[in-house]
């Protein structure tokens, strides 16, 4: 049985990212460090996949990740080539973005979320070795990204490669996902977990206050504060995660929304910024500034409506990539299986799942 609490957490992270990009409110990054939470959840899933399939999990994760990107590239890259993007071999990075793929002036804004896929790819590629190290030296492995980021921020390691900086910033959250999957966070007593989280939050908060960025206290501009503050958030959010969250499905609309956002998380993430950029001129035409709450609310609704349209058009690609039956809108309630047939399927082993094992849909059984 899938832990719906983790689904709710991921759905909230996706919504927070979209709302932040529309409003630009820095406070949202402090209230809910969504990107680190998404990396932690992804790290937990990756560890589960490696436990089950070994290094083959890397290829399977790529298979699930890249097709949605290729659809975006098939639409936007020709448009950028027609509007000034030079045709160079670097364009091939849109097929496998281990570095930032090239973009023109408007594409760089509309497709800026590609950095998440770049980091995700690197973290997936590093995961077999990282998990091997984590199992043998859990605490040193977990601390390594934070030490790397500290060395960068203090100038001990100046001018690092961009990917190394990202490992320092977000790979710690990915490794906390490893710890969550292994049950290490849940086994921490409150006498350990709460003080550690408070210390991380205090140190991270002090660094944030002392090092405001160009947008004030926006975590995206303060890497070390971001990493520490996010680590404290993840320790509590995952370390005290309930074993189940049946309440998530008591309201059919909310439960369906959580399912859709989880099954279409990549599509929503890849496309939403293009609509945010496209609607930005409304600020000048209609006069909806960031202080106009009604205007912001309307823009948020419009972005989600447009994302909903494109998700209906292309979201099924995530189903195909995950080897699920394609659905226009995920989460449709299936008719109950007759008892006799269910018993036969159970005897055949089709309905049996080992706790912690993922099914064909890529969902983790956390019983």
C-alpha positions as a Markdown table, in Angstrom:
| # | Residue | x | y | z |
|---|---|---|---|---|
| 1 | Unk | 0.0 | 0.0 | 0.0 |
| 2 | Unk | 1.4 | 3.3 | -1.0 |
| 3 | Unk | 2.0 | 5.9 | 1.7 |
| 4 | Unk | -0.3 | 8.8 | 0.8 |
| 5 | Unk | 1.4 | 11.1 | 3.2 |
| 6 | Unk | 4.4 | 11.1 | 0.8 |
| 7 | Unk | 2.1 | 11.7 | -2.1 |
| 8 | Unk | 0.6 | 14.7 | -0.3 |
| 9 | Unk | 4.0 | 16.1 | 0.5 |
| 10 | Unk | 5.1 | 15.8 | -3.2 |
| 11 | Unk | 1.8 | 17.4 | -4.4 |
| 12 | Unk | 2.2 | 20.3 | -2.0 |
| 13 | Unk | 5.8 | 20.8 | -3.2 |
| 14 | Unk | 4.6 | 21.0 | -6.8 |
| 15 | Unk | 1.9 | 23.5 | -6.0 |
| 16 | Unk | 4.3 | 25.6 | -3.9 |
| 17 | Unk | 6.8 | 25.7 | -6.8 |
| 18 | Unk | 4.2 | 26.9 | -9.2 |
| 19 | Unk | 2.7 | 29.5 | -6.8 |
| 20 | Unk | 6.2 | 30.8 | -6.0 |
| 21 | Unk | 7.1 | 31.3 | -9.7 |
| 22 | Unk | 3.9 | 33.3 | -10.2 |
| 23 | Unk | 4.1 | 35.4 | -7.1 |
| 24 | Unk | 7.8 | 35.6 | -6.4 |
| 25 | Unk | 7.1 | 35.5 | -2.7 |
| 26 | Unk | 10.4 | 34.7 | -0.9 |
| 27 | Unk | 8.6 | 33.7 | 2.2 |
| 28 | Unk | 7.3 | 30.6 | 0.5 |
| 29 | Unk | 10.8 | 29.2 | 0.2 |
| 30 | Unk | 11.2 | 29.4 | 3.9 |
| 31 | Unk | 7.7 | 28.0 | 4.8 |
| 32 | Unk | 8.2 | 25.0 | 2.4 |
| 33 | Unk | 11.6 | 24.3 | 0.9 |
| 34 | Unk | 9.9 | 22.5 | -2.0 |
| 35 | Unk | 12.9 | 21.6 | -4.2 |
| 36 | Unk | 14.9 | 20.0 | -1.3 |
| 37 | Unk | 11.7 | 18.0 | -0.4 |
| 38 | Unk | 11.3 | 16.8 | -3.9 |
| 39 | Unk | 15.0 | 15.7 | -4.1 |
| 40 | Unk | 14.6 | 13.9 | -0.7 |
| 41 | Unk | 11.5 | 12.1 | -1.9 |
| 42 | Unk | 13.3 | 11.2 | -5.2 |
| 43 | Unk | 16.3 | 9.9 | -3.3 |
| 44 | Unk | 14.0 | 7.7 | -1.2 |
| 45 | Unk | 12.4 | 6.2 | -4.3 |
| 46 | Unk | 15.9 | 5.8 | -6.0 |
| 47 | Unk | 17.2 | 3.9 | -3.0 |
| 48 | Unk | 14.1 | 1.6 | -3.1 |
| 49 | Unk | 14.7 | 1.0 | -6.8 |
| 50 | Unk | 18.4 | 0.2 | -6.2 |
| 51 | Unk | 17.5 | -2.2 | -3.4 |
| 52 | Unk | 15.2 | -4.1 | -5.7 |
| 53 | Unk | 16.9 | -3.9 | -9.1 |
| 54 | Unk | 20.5 | -2.9 | -8.4 |
| 55 | Unk | 22.3 | -0.7 | -11.0 |
| 56 | Unk | 19.6 | -1.5 | -13.6 |
| 57 | Unk | 17.5 | 1.0 | -11.6 |
| 58 | Unk | 19.5 | 3.8 | -13.2 |
| 59 | Unk | 18.4 | 2.9 | -16.7 |
| 60 | Unk | 14.8 | 2.5 | -15.6 |
| 61 | Unk | 14.9 | 5.9 | -13.9 |
| 62 | Unk | 16.2 | 7.5 | -17.1 |
| 63 | Unk | 13.5 | 5.8 | -19.1 |
| 64 | Unk | 10.9 | 7.4 | -16.9 |
| 65 | Unk | 12.5 | 10.8 | -16.8 |
| 66 | Unk | 13.6 | 11.6 | -20.3 |
| 67 | Unk | 10.5 | 11.1 | -22.6 |
| 68 | Unk | 8.7 | 14.1 | -21.1 |
| 69 | Unk | 11.7 | 16.2 | -21.6 |
| 70 | Unk | 12.0 | 15.1 | -25.3 |
| 71 | Unk | 8.4 | 16.2 | -25.9 |
| 72 | Unk | 9.2 | 19.7 | -24.5 |
| 73 | Unk | 12.4 | 19.8 | -26.6 |
| 74 | Unk | 10.5 | 18.7 | -29.8 |
| 75 | Unk | 8.2 | 21.7 | -29.4 |
| 76 | Unk | 10.5 | 24.4 | -28.0 |
| 77 | Unk | 13.8 | 23.7 | -29.6 |
| 78 | Unk | 12.6 | 24.3 | -33.2 |
| 79 | Unk | 10.8 | 27.4 | -32.0 |
| 80 | Unk | 14.1 | 28.7 | -30.4 |
| 81 | Unk | 16.1 | 27.8 | -33.6 |
| 82 | Unk | 13.7 | 29.9 | -35.6 |
| 83 | Unk | 14.1 | 32.8 | -33.2 |
| 84 | Unk | 17.8 | 33.1 | -32.9 |
| 85 | Unk | 19.2 | 30.0 | -31.2 |
| 86 | Unk | 22.4 | 28.9 | -33.1 |
| 87 | Unk | 22.3 | 25.3 | -34.3 |
| 88 | Unk | 25.4 | 23.8 | -32.6 |
| 89 | Unk | 26.2 | 20.3 | -31.2 |
| 90 | Unk | 25.3 | 21.6 | -27.8 |
| 91 | Unk | 21.6 | 21.4 | -28.9 |
| 92 | Unk | 22.0 | 17.6 | -28.3 |
| 93 | Unk | 22.0 | 18.4 | -24.6 |
| 94 | Unk | 18.2 | 18.6 | -24.9 |
| 95 | Unk | 18.3 | 14.8 | -25.3 |
| 96 | Unk | 20.4 | 14.2 | -22.2 |
| 97 | Unk | 20.9 | 17.4 | -20.2 |
| 98 | Unk | 24.0 | 16.6 | -18.1 |
| 99 | Unk | 24.8 | 20.3 | -18.6 |
| 100 | Unk | 22.5 | 23.2 | -19.2 |
| 101 | Unk | 21.2 | 22.9 | -22.8 |
| 102 | Unk | 21.4 | 26.0 | -24.9 |
| 103 | Unk | 18.4 | 28.4 | -25.1 |
| 104 | Unk | 17.7 | 31.8 | -26.6 |
| 105 | Unk | 16.5 | 34.9 | -24.7 |
| 106 | Unk | 12.9 | 33.8 | -24.1 |
| 107 | Unk | 13.6 | 30.1 | -24.0 |
| 108 | Unk | 16.0 | 30.6 | -21.1 |
| 109 | Unk | 13.2 | 31.9 | -19.0 |
| 110 | Unk | 10.4 | 29.6 | -20.2 |
| 111 | Unk | 12.5 | 26.5 | -19.8 |
| 112 | Unk | 14.5 | 27.5 | -16.7 |
| 113 | Unk | 13.2 | 24.5 | -14.7 |
| 114 | Unk | 15.5 | 22.3 | -16.8 |
| 115 | Unk | 18.2 | 22.7 | -14.1 |
| 116 | Unk | 16.1 | 20.3 | -11.9 |
| 117 | Unk | 16.4 | 17.5 | -14.5 |
| 118 | Unk | 20.1 | 18.2 | -14.9 |
| 119 | Unk | 20.7 | 17.8 | -11.2 |
| 120 | Unk | 18.3 | 14.8 | -11.1 |
| 121 | Unk | 20.2 | 13.0 | -13.8 |
| 122 | Unk | 23.5 | 13.5 | -12.0 |
| 123 | Unk | 22.1 | 12.3 | -8.7 |
| 124 | Unk | 20.6 | 9.2 | -10.4 |
| 125 | Unk | 24.0 | 8.4 | -12.0 |
| 126 | Unk | 25.8 | 8.9 | -8.7 |
| 127 | Unk | 23.3 | 6.9 | -6.6 |
| 128 | Unk | 24.7 | 3.4 | -7.0 |
| 129 | Unk | 28.1 | 4.4 | -5.6 |
| 130 | Unk | 26.5 | 6.8 | -3.1 |
| 131 | Unk | 24.2 | 4.2 | -1.7 |
| 132 | Unk | 27.1 | 1.7 | -1.4 |
| 133 | Unk | 29.0 | 4.3 | 0.6 |
| 134 | Unk | 25.9 | 5.3 | 2.6 |
| 135 | Unk | 25.3 | 1.7 | 3.7 |
| 136 | Unk | 28.9 | 1.5 | 5.0 |
| 137 | Unk | 29.6 | 5.0 | 6.3 |
| 138 | Unk | 26.2 | 6.6 | 6.7 |
| 139 | Unk | 27.0 | 9.7 | 8.7 |
| 140 | Unk | 30.2 | 10.7 | 6.8 |
| 141 | Unk | 28.5 | 10.1 | 3.5 |
| 142 | Unk | 25.5 | 12.2 | 4.6 |
| 143 | Unk | 27.7 | 15.1 | 5.8 |
| 144 | Unk | 29.9 | 15.1 | 2.7 |
| 145 | Unk | 27.6 | 17.3 | 0.5 |
| 146 | Unk | 27.2 | 19.9 | 3.4 |
| 147 | Unk | 30.9 | 20.0 | 4.0 |
| 148 | Unk | 31.5 | 20.6 | 0.2 |
| 149 | Unk | 28.9 | 23.4 | 0.2 |
| 150 | Unk | 30.5 | 24.9 | 3.3 |
| 151 | Unk | 33.9 | 24.9 | 1.7 |
| 152 | Unk | 32.5 | 26.6 | -1.4 |
| 153 | Unk | 30.6 | 29.3 | 0.6 |
| 154 | Unk | 33.6 | 30.1 | 2.8 |
| 155 | Unk | 35.9 | 30.4 | -0.3 |
| 156 | Unk | 38.0 | 27.3 | 0.6 |
| 157 | Unk | 37.0 | 25.8 | -2.7 |
| 158 | Unk | 36.6 | 28.8 | -5.0 |
| 159 | Unk | 35.1 | 28.6 | -8.5 |
| 160 | Unk | 33.7 | 25.0 | -8.3 |
| 161 | Unk | 32.2 | 23.4 | -11.3 |
| 162 | Unk | 28.5 | 24.1 | -11.5 |
| 163 | Unk | 27.5 | 20.5 | -11.0 |
| 164 | Unk | 29.7 | 20.2 | -7.8 |
| 165 | Unk | 27.9 | 23.2 | -6.4 |
| 166 | Unk | 24.6 | 21.5 | -7.0 |
| 167 | Unk | 25.8 | 18.4 | -5.3 |
| 168 | Unk | 26.6 | 20.5 | -2.3 |
| 169 | Unk | 23.3 | 22.2 | -2.3 |
| 170 | Unk | 20.8 | 19.4 | -3.0 |
| 171 | Unk | 22.6 | 16.0 | -2.8 |
| 172 | Unk | 22.3 | 16.1 | 1.0 |
| 173 | Unk | 18.5 | 16.1 | 0.7 |
| 174 | Unk | 18.8 | 13.2 | -1.7 |
| 175 | Unk | 20.9 | 11.3 | 0.9 |
| 176 | Unk | 18.3 | 12.1 | 3.5 |
| 177 | Unk | 15.9 | 10.3 | 1.2 |
| 178 | Unk | 18.2 | 7.3 | 1.4 |
| 179 | Unk | 18.1 | 7.5 | 5.2 |
| 180 | Unk | 14.3 | 7.7 | 5.1 |
| 181 | Unk | 14.0 | 4.7 | 2.9 |
| 182 | Unk | 16.3 | 2.7 | 5.2 |
| 183 | Unk | 14.1 | 3.6 | 8.2 |
| 184 | Unk | 17.0 | 5.5 | 9.9 |
| 185 | Unk | 15.0 | 8.8 | 10.3 |
| 186 | Unk | 12.0 | 7.0 | 11.8 |
| 187 | Unk | 14.3 | 5.2 | 14.3 |
| 188 | Unk | 15.7 | 8.5 | 15.6 |
| 189 | Unk | 14.1 | 9.3 | 19.0 |
| 190 | Unk | 12.6 | 12.7 | 19.5 |
| 191 | Unk | 15.4 | 13.5 | 22.0 |
| 192 | Unk | 17.8 | 13.2 | 19.0 |
| 193 | Unk | 15.8 | 14.3 | 16.0 |
| 194 | Unk | 14.2 | 17.5 | 17.5 |
| 195 | Unk | 17.4 | 19.0 | 18.9 |
| 196 | Unk | 19.3 | 18.2 | 15.6 |
| 197 | Unk | 16.5 | 19.8 | 13.5 |
| 198 | Unk | 16.4 | 22.9 | 15.8 |
| 199 | Unk | 20.2 | 23.3 | 15.6 |
| 200 | Unk | 20.2 | 23.0 | 11.8 |
| 201 | Unk | 17.3 | 25.5 | 11.6 |
| 202 | Unk | 18.9 | 27.9 | 13.9 |
| 203 | Unk | 22.3 | 27.8 | 12.1 |
| 204 | Unk | 20.6 | 27.9 | 8.7 |
| 205 | Unk | 18.3 | 30.7 | 9.8 |
| 206 | Unk | 21.2 | 32.8 | 11.2 |
| 207 | Unk | 23.1 | 32.4 | 7.9 |
| 208 | Unk | 20.0 | 33.4 | 6.0 |
| 209 | Unk | 19.6 | 36.6 | 8.1 |
| 210 | Unk | 23.3 | 37.4 | 7.7 |
| 211 | Unk | 23.5 | 36.8 | 4.0 |
| 212 | Unk | 20.3 | 38.1 | 2.3 |
| 213 | Unk | 20.3 | 37.8 | -1.5 |
| 214 | Unk | 19.1 | 40.2 | -4.2 |
| 215 | Unk | 15.5 | 39.1 | -3.5 |
| 216 | Unk | 15.9 | 39.3 | 0.3 |
| 217 | Unk | 15.5 | 36.1 | 2.3 |
| 218 | Unk | 14.8 | 33.9 | -0.7 |
| 219 | Unk | 16.4 | 30.5 | -0.1 |
| 220 | Unk | 17.2 | 30.2 | -3.8 |
| 221 | Unk | 19.8 | 33.0 | -3.4 |
| 222 | Unk | 21.4 | 31.7 | -0.2 |
| 223 | Unk | 22.8 | 28.2 | -0.8 |
| 224 | Unk | 24.2 | 27.3 | 2.6 |
| 225 | Unk | 21.2 | 28.6 | 4.4 |
| 226 | Unk | 19.0 | 26.8 | 2.0 |
| 227 | Unk | 20.7 | 23.4 | 2.6 |
| 228 | Unk | 20.7 | 23.7 | 6.4 |
| 229 | Unk | 17.1 | 25.0 | 6.7 |
| 230 | Unk | 15.9 | 22.4 | 4.2 |
| 231 | Unk | 17.7 | 19.6 | 6.1 |
| 232 | Unk | 15.9 | 20.6 | 9.3 |
| 233 | Unk | 12.5 | 20.6 | 7.4 |
| 234 | Unk | 13.2 | 17.2 | 5.9 |
| 235 | Unk | 14.2 | 15.6 | 9.2 |
| 236 | Unk | 10.9 | 16.5 | 10.7 |
| 237 | Unk | 8.7 | 16.0 | 7.6 |
| 238 | Unk | 10.2 | 12.6 | 6.8 |
| 239 | Unk | 11.5 | 11.5 | 10.2 |
| 240 | Unk | 8.0 | 11.9 | 11.7 |
| 241 | Unk | 6.1 | 10.8 | 8.6 |
| 242 | Unk | 3.0 | 8.8 | 9.5 |
| 243 | Unk | 2.9 | 5.2 | 8.2 |
| 244 | Unk | -0.3 | 6.1 | 6.4 |
| 245 | Unk | -2.6 | 9.0 | 5.6 |
| 246 | Unk | -6.0 | 7.7 | 5.0 |
| 247 | Unk | -7.4 | 11.2 | 5.5 |
| 248 | Unk | -6.0 | 12.2 | 2.1 |
| 249 | Unk | -8.7 | 10.2 | 0.3 |
| 250 | Unk | -11.6 | 11.0 | 2.5 |
| 251 | Unk | -12.4 | 13.9 | 0.2 |
| 252 | Unk | -12.6 | 12.5 | -3.3 |
| 253 | Unk | -11.6 | 15.7 | -5.0 |
| 254 | Unk | -8.5 | 16.2 | -2.9 |
| 255 | Unk | -7.5 | 12.6 | -3.2 |
| 256 | Unk | -7.8 | 12.7 | -7.0 |
| 257 | Unk | -5.8 | 16.0 | -7.1 |
| 258 | Unk | -3.0 | 14.4 | -5.1 |
| 259 | Unk | -2.9 | 11.5 | -7.4 |
| 260 | Unk | -2.9 | 13.6 | -10.5 |
| 261 | Unk | -0.1 | 15.8 | -9.2 |
| 262 | Unk | 2.0 | 12.8 | -8.4 |
| 263 | Unk | 1.4 | 11.0 | -11.7 |
| 264 | Unk | 2.0 | 14.2 | -13.6 |
| 265 | Unk | 4.6 | 15.9 | -11.5 |
| 266 | Unk | 7.2 | 16.0 | -14.2 |
| 267 | Unk | 4.8 | 17.4 | -16.9 |
| 268 | Unk | 3.6 | 20.1 | -14.5 |
| 269 | Unk | 7.1 | 21.1 | -13.5 |
| 270 | Unk | 8.5 | 21.2 | -17.1 |
| 271 | Unk | 5.6 | 23.2 | -18.5 |
| 272 | Unk | 4.5 | 25.6 | -15.8 |
| 273 | Unk | 7.2 | 28.2 | -16.2 |
| 274 | Unk | 6.4 | 28.7 | -19.9 |
| 275 | Unk | 2.9 | 29.8 | -18.9 |
| 276 | Unk | 4.2 | 32.0 | -16.1 |
| 277 | Unk | 6.4 | 33.8 | -18.6 |
| 278 | Unk | 3.6 | 34.0 | -21.2 |
| 279 | Unk | 1.3 | 35.6 | -18.7 |
| 280 | Unk | 3.8 | 38.1 | -17.3 |
| 281 | Unk | 2.8 | 40.8 | -19.8 |
| 282 | Unk | -0.5 | 40.9 | -18.1 |
| 283 | Unk | 1.2 | 42.8 | -15.3 |
| 284 | Unk | 1.7 | 45.8 | -17.7 |
| 285 | Unk | -1.5 | 45.4 | -19.7 |
| 286 | Unk | -4.0 | 44.8 | -16.8 |
| 287 | Unk | -1.9 | 46.3 | -14.0 |
| 288 | Unk | -1.6 | 43.2 | -11.9 |
| 289 | Unk | 1.4 | 43.9 | -9.7 |
| 290 | Unk | 2.7 | 41.5 | -7.1 |
| 291 | Unk | 0.9 | 43.6 | -4.5 |
| 292 | Unk | -2.5 | 43.0 | -6.2 |
| 293 | Unk | -3.7 | 39.9 | -4.5 |
| 294 | Unk | -6.7 | 39.5 | -6.8 |
| 295 | Unk | -4.5 | 39.8 | -9.8 |
| 296 | Unk | -2.1 | 37.3 | -8.5 |
| 297 | Unk | -4.9 | 34.8 | -7.7 |
| 298 | Unk | -6.2 | 35.1 | -11.2 |
| 299 | Unk | -2.7 | 34.6 | -12.7 |
| 300 | Unk | -2.3 | 31.5 | -10.5 |
| 301 | Unk | -5.6 | 30.1 | -11.6 |
| 302 | Unk | -4.8 | 30.8 | -15.3 |
| 303 | Unk | -1.4 | 29.1 | -15.0 |
| 304 | Unk | -2.9 | 26.0 | -13.4 |
| 305 | Unk | -5.6 | 25.9 | -16.1 |
| 306 | Unk | -3.1 | 26.1 | -18.9 |
| 307 | Unk | -0.9 | 23.5 | -17.2 |
| 308 | Unk | -4.0 | 21.3 | -16.9 |
| 309 | Unk | -4.6 | 21.6 | -20.7 |
| 310 | Unk | -1.0 | 20.7 | -21.6 |
| 311 | Unk | -1.0 | 17.9 | -19.0 |
| 312 | Unk | -4.1 | 16.4 | -20.6 |
| 313 | Unk | -2.3 | 16.6 | -24.0 |
| 314 | Unk | 1.1 | 15.2 | -23.0 |
| 315 | Unk | 0.9 | 13.8 | -19.5 |
| 316 | Unk | 0.1 | 10.3 | -20.7 |
| 317 | Unk | 3.7 | 10.1 | -21.8 |
| 318 | Unk | 4.6 | 9.7 | -18.1 |
| 319 | Unk | 2.3 | 6.7 | -18.0 |
| 320 | Unk | 3.9 | 5.2 | -21.0 |
| 321 | Unk | 7.4 | 5.9 | -19.7 |
| 322 | Unk | 6.5 | 4.2 | -16.4 |
| 323 | Unk | 4.8 | 1.3 | -18.3 |
| 324 | Unk | 1.4 | 2.1 | -16.9 |
| 325 | Unk | -1.8 | 2.1 | -19.0 |
| 326 | Unk | -2.0 | 5.7 | -20.4 |
| 327 | Unk | -4.8 | 7.8 | -18.8 |
| 328 | Unk | -6.1 | 11.2 | -19.7 |
| 329 | Unk | -6.7 | 12.0 | -16.0 |
| 330 | Unk | -5.0 | 9.6 | -13.5 |
| 331 | Unk | -6.7 | 8.3 | -10.4 |
| 332 | Unk | -9.9 | 6.9 | -11.9 |
| 333 | Unk | -11.5 | 4.5 | -9.5 |
| 334 | Unk | -11.4 | 1.0 | -10.9 |
| 335 | Unk | -14.3 | -1.4 | -10.4 |
| 336 | Unk | -13.8 | -3.8 | -7.5 |
| 337 | Unk | -12.3 | -7.2 | -8.4 |
| 338 | Unk | -14.6 | -10.1 | -7.6 |
| 339 | Unk | -13.5 | -12.1 | -4.5 |
| 340 | Unk | -13.0 | -15.3 | -6.5 |
| 341 | Unk | -10.8 | -13.6 | -9.1 |
| 342 | Unk | -8.9 | -11.7 | -6.4 |
| 343 | Unk | -8.2 | -15.0 | -4.6 |
| 344 | Unk | -7.0 | -16.6 | -7.8 |
| 345 | Unk | -4.7 | -13.6 | -8.6 |
| 346 | Unk | -3.3 | -13.7 | -5.1 |
| 347 | Unk | -2.5 | -17.4 | -5.5 |
| 348 | Unk | -0.8 | -16.6 | -8.8 |
| 349 | Unk | 1.3 | -14.0 | -7.0 |
| 350 | Unk | 0.0 | -11.1 | -9.1 |
| 351 | Unk | -1.5 | -9.3 | -6.1 |
| 352 | Unk | 1.3 | -9.9 | -3.7 |
| 353 | Unk | 3.8 | -7.1 | -2.9 |
| 354 | Unk | 6.7 | -7.2 | -0.6 |
| 355 | Unk | 6.9 | -4.3 | 1.9 |
| 356 | Unk | 9.1 | -1.7 | 0.4 |
| 357 | Unk | 8.8 | -3.1 | -3.1 |
| 358 | Unk | 7.7 | -0.9 | -6.0 |
| 359 | Unk | 5.0 | -2.1 | -8.4 |
| 360 | Unk | 5.0 | -1.7 | -12.2 |
| 361 | Unk | 3.7 | 1.8 | -11.8 |
| 362 | Unk | 6.8 | 2.7 | -9.9 |
| 363 | Unk | 4.9 | 3.1 | -6.6 |
| 364 | Unk | 6.5 | 2.1 | -3.3 |
| 365 | Unk | 4.8 | -0.3 | -1.1 |
| 366 | Unk | 5.5 | 1.0 | 2.4 |
| 367 | Unk | 3.6 | -1.5 | 4.5 |
